[in-house]
Amino acid sequence: MKSIELFAGAGGLALGASLTGFIPAAVIEWDKWACDTVRENQERRHPLVLDWPLHEQDVRTFDFSVFSGDIDLVAGGPPCQPFSLGGKHRAYSDKRDMFPSTIDTIRAVRPKAFLIENVKGLTRANFANYLQYTILQLNFPELIIKKNETWIEHLSRLEKQKTSGRIRGLTYDVIYRVVNAADYGVPQKRERVFIVGFRHDIDVRWTFPQATHSYNALLYSQYKDESYWEKHKICKKDRPDIDPRTKLRILKLDTLDIENMGSPWRTVRDAIYDLPDPRSDEARLYHNHEFQSGARLYKGHTGSPLDLPAKTLKAGAHGVPGGENMLVSPAGEIRYFTVREAARIQTFPDSYIFHGAWTETMRQLGNAVPVTLARIMMGSVAEKLVEAETKKIVTKLIGAA
């Protein structure tokens, strides 16, 4: 199966695609540093990226016409600043809004499916009309905005097309959902909206993969059967204090069905337990595992506890206000995550190297889709595409018999 990756960054979503059998026809990213990361891994002959056709350019200047009708999947995470809590919330008025370019690409390429990732902020109430506008454009990518037509007027035309029930031209069946990466085995509480569409003519019925991990299961492993602490060889005096709200939740665990909790959320400790202290000599055995000084606590800037999934890693141009890129031990010691630790939290393999200084590489990681989550989502899409193609072949064979 062939794919095109838009806004590829350091490669999280594209790595997920490669792990599920998609062969990239184009991997497009305009940022030099992110491209340097991919190129460095290609030079090291990393098998997942070795044959990527990387294009360092703006998606808006790329000629997609050569791929029309020959691509199974278009995937990408358009820049999130127009919709993020840390951004200016301009949405359609923000020049960094790349949803129009994403829709243009889908119109040109006509893929069998697409997968788009963005920040949870896109689903906020003040963006409700714009989200609906985006979804309807993805439903009907050939119903384009007219000259001198406002986006609200275009939205009205799209709504009429939707309610008419008529299927004509290029049409996609689209669903979206806010997904927490921690619920899929990523050691990070990272909530993102995924928008997935299948071309209507291939007749696919798809839904999001079921969550496999839960907070309740983590609490059970920590404070009921204590298997979490036993696994990490942590004695009682070194365990973190429990706040009143968590105590109440632990008490309620006795009334829940343990079998349906799934696996425990993975924690920061689970992700980095076998990495040496970055200040030790052994740290030099790992790529991107250098100590970064300067971490400090203050109100609202509290970092990620060791025995929970990490806070959402962020890529702030002026730092991250919640201390999301810091680690806090049960004893209260704080330090910045190393790049390798952050890569573990984003579930990149240790063999994947990041190019640039700490600030630059943390920006790449903060913008990335966790590889594990990408693999799960891409795998589910790939499964449906294979089923559709198999059904098509069987139908042809029956018709020819």
Secondary structure, 3 states (H helix, E strand, C coil): CEEEEECCCCCHHHHHHHHCCCEEEEEECCCHHHHHHHHHHHHCCCCCCCCCCEECCCHHHCCCHHHCCCCCEEEECCCCCCCCCCCCCCHHHCCCCCHHHHHHHHHHHCCCEEEEEEEHHHHCHHHHHHHHHHHHHHHCCCCCCCCCCCHHHHHHHHHHHHHHCCCCCCCEEEEEEEEEHHHHCCCECCEEEEEEEEEHHHCCCCCCCCCCEEHHHHHHHHHCCCHHHHHHCCCHHHCCCCCHHHHHHHHHHHHCCHHHCCEECCCHHHHHCCCCCCCCHHHHHCCCCCCCCCCCCECCECCEECCCCECCCCCCCCCCCCCCCEEECCCCCEEECCHHHHHHHCCCCCCCCCCCCHHHHHHHHHHCCCHHHHHHHHHHHHHHHHHHHHHHHHHHHHHHC
